[in-house]
């Protein structure tokens, strides 16, 4: 029973920690499994014909009148095949009218990301600017080498409540005052044994009666992607 509970919780947390949609407009048909955000010692590279292929497959009537900016997240499989995951469409033409999903999924294969000398699945974010029937494509760069951690922490606030009448004392956990591996928290779950599970962009932690345990996320990345875990699988702590 305990292993079942842990399995369900970690599946929920990993869904947030690894392989997320960046934008609110989501698209189906991609074979979702674990992937990373523009990762690899060598990042995924588009075909040289990408711009011409997109112009060919966009709806012609829509392309003539479209104005604005379109951000898209593309999953690049380890084989190099592209698949549209999500988009933030700030243009005057809807994605369906623009034939966006077909246009992206029909482009030539990319050079996949290379991580530890192996082809890896990664997502790439592109920014398309449209004006007067023309468009250009830029790549959104995620520079993790200089990333200092997103500080989403601050003073807790309960809106509409008189501060002098508050009966609860709040503690804000950060990397500085706890074993939290990252300040940006994606999911928090309280299991049936009253243990707290926290999913972050840099790993998973469990709080049990004030004791913090950090999980080796790399162990679960293999296990929960293909349902091949044995029933007696036990997590490994680091």
C-alpha positions in Angstrom: 0.0 0.0 0.0 2.8 2.4 0.9 4.6 1.8 -2.4 1.3 2.4 -4.3 0.9 5.8 -2.5 4.5 6.8 -3.2 4.1 5.8 -6.9 1.0 7.9 -7.3 2.5 10.9 -5.6 5.7 10.8 -7.5 3.9 10.5 -10.8 2.0 13.7 -10.0 5.1 15.5 -8.9 7.2 14.4 -11.9 4.5 15.5 -14.3 5.2 19.0 -13.0 8.9 18.7 -12.6 9.8 17.2 -15.9 8.4 17.7 -19.4 6.0 20.7 -19.0 4.0 22.8 -21.4 5.4 26.3 -21.4 2.3 27.9 -22.9 -1.4 27.8 -22.2 -2.6 26.6 -25.7 -1.8 22.9 -25.7 -1.8 20.5 -28.6 -2.4 16.7 -28.7 -0.7 13.9 -30.7 2.8 14.2 -29.3 4.0 11.0 -27.6 4.7 12.5 -24.2 7.5 11.1 -22.2 10.3 12.6 -20.1 12.0 15.5 -21.9 14.1 18.5 -20.8 13.9 22.2 -21.6 16.4 23.0 -24.4 19.0 20.9 -22.7 22.1 19.0 -23.9 25.8 19.7 -24.3 24.7 20.1 -28.0 21.3 21.7 -28.3 18.7 20.6 -30.9 19.2 22.4 -34.2 16.5 23.2 -36.8 16.8 22.3 -40.5 18.1 25.1 -42.7 14.9 24.9 -44.6 12.7 25.6 -41.6 11.5 29.1 -42.6 10.6 28.1 -46.2 8.8 25.0 -44.9 6.7 27.0 -42.4 5.8 29.5 -45.1 4.8 26.7 -47.4 2.5 25.0 -44.8 0.9 28.0 -43.1 -2.6 28.8 -44.4 -1.9 31.2 -47.3 -4.9 33.5 -46.6 -4.1 33.7 -42.9 -0.5 34.5 -43.6 -1.4 37.6 -45.6 -3.4 39.2 -42.8 -1.7 38.0 -39.7 0.0 40.5 -37.4 1.6 40.0 -34.0 3.8 37.5 -32.2 3.5 33.8 -31.8 5.5 31.7 -29.3 5.7 28.0 -29.8 7.1 25.1 -27.8 8.3 22.2 -30.0 9.2 18.7 -28.7 12.2 17.4 -30.6 12.3 13.6 -30.2 15.7 11.9 -30.0 15.1 10.8 -33.6 14.9 14.5 -34.6 11.1 14.5 -35.4 9.4 17.7 -34.3 6.0 17.9 -32.6 4.1 21.0 -31.5 3.5 21.0 -27.7 2.1 24.4 -26.8 1.8 27.9 -28.0 1.1 31.5 -26.9 -0.7 33.1 -29.8 -0.7 36.9 -29.5 -1.7 37.4 -33.2 -5.0 38.4 -34.8 -5.4 34.9 -36.4 -6.2 31.7 -34.4 -3.7 28.9 -34.4 -6.2 26.6 -36.1 -6.9 29.0 -38.9 -3.1 29.5 -39.3 -2.8 25.7 -39.7 -0.1 25.9 -37.0 0.0 22.3 -35.8 0.3 20.8 -39.3 2.9 23.4 -40.3 5.2 22.6 -37.3 4.7 18.8 -37.4 5.4 18.6 -41.1 8.8 20.3 -41.1 11.9 18.3 -41.7 13.7 16.5 -38.9 15.9 18.5 -36.6 19.3 17.5 -35.3 18.4 16.3 -31.8 20.0 17.4 -28.6 23.0 15.5 -27.4 23.4 14.8 -23.7 26.2 12.5 -22.4 27.0 11.5 -26.0 23.4 10.3 -26.6 20.5 11.8 -28.5 18.0 13.2 -26.0 14.4 14.5 -26.1 14.1 18.2 -25.6 11.7 21.0 -26.1 12.6 24.2 -28.0 10.9 27.5 -27.9 10.6 29.7 -31.0 9.3 33.2 -31.4 7.6 34.1 -34.7 6.9 37.8 -35.6 4.4 38.4 -38.3 3.8 41.6 -40.3 2.4 42.4 -43.7 2.5 38.8 -45.0 6.1 38.2 -43.9 7.5 36.6 -40.7 10.8 35.9 -39.1 11.7 33.2 -36.5 13.9 33.6 -33.4 14.9 31.1 -30.9 14.2 31.8 -27.2 17.5 31.0 -25.4 17.4 29.5 -21.9 20.8 30.1 -20.3 20.9 27.8 -17.3 24.6 28.4 -16.7 24.0 31.9 -15.4 20.6 31.1 -13.8 20.5 32.2 -10.1 17.1 30.5 -9.3 13.8 32.2 -9.7 12.9 33.9 -6.4 9.2 33.3 -6.0 9.4 33.7 -2.2 8.1 36.6 -0.2 6.0 37.6 2.7 2.9 35.4 3.1 -0.3 37.3 2.6 -4.0 36.5 3.2 -5.9 39.1 1.3 -8.8 40.7 3.1 -7.6 39.6 6.5 -6.6 42.1 9.3 -2.9 41.4 10.0 -3.5 42.0 13.7 -6.1 39.2 13.8 -4.0 36.5 12.2 -3.7 33.4 14.4 -1.2 31.4 12.2 2.5 32.0 11.9 3.8 31.3 8.4 7.3 30.0 7.5 8.6 30.6 4.0 11.1 27.9 3.1 14.0 28.7 0.8 17.2 27.1 -0.2 18.9 29.2 2.5 16.9 28.0 5.5 16.0 24.5 4.4 16.9 21.5 2.3 14.6 22.7 -0.5 16.6 22.1 -3.8 15.0 25.1 -5.6 12.8 28.0 -4.6 10.4 27.6 -7.5 7.8 25.0 -6.3 5.6 23.3 -8.9 3.5 21.0 -6.8 2.8 20.2 -3.1 1.0 17.0 -2.0 0.1 15.8 1.5 -0.2 11.9 1.5 -2.3 9.6 3.7 0.6 9.3 6.2 0.7 13.1 6.6 4.0 13.4 4.8 4.6 16.4 2.6 5.9 15.9 -0.9 7.3 19.0 -2.9 8.1 19.0 -6.6 10.5 21.7 -7.8 12.4 22.4 -10.9 15.5 20.9 -9.3 14.3 17.7 -7.6 11.8 16.3 -5.2 11.7 16.4 -1.4 9.7 14.8 1.3 9.0 16.3 4.8 8.2 13.7 7.4 7.8 15.0 11.0 10.2 17.8 10.3 12.8 15.5 8.6 13.6 16.6 5.0 14.6 13.9 2.5 15.8 14.8 -1.0 15.0 12.3 -3.8 17.4 11.3 -6.6 15.1 12.4 -9.4 17.2 10.6 -12.0 16.1 7.3 -10.6 12.5 8.0 -11.2 13.0 9.5 -14.7 13.6 6.1 -16.1 11.0 4.2 -14.0 7.9 6.3 -14.4 8.2 6.9 -18.2 7.5 3.4 -19.3 5.6 1.6 -16.5 8.3 -1.0 -16.3 8.9 -0.7 -12.5 8.6 -3.8 -10.4 6.0 -3.8 -7.6 8.8 -3.9 -5.0 10.6 -0.8 -6.4 11.8 1.5 -3.6 13.0 5.1 -4.1 16.6 6.0 -3.4 17.4 9.0 -1.2 20.4 11.3 -1.6 
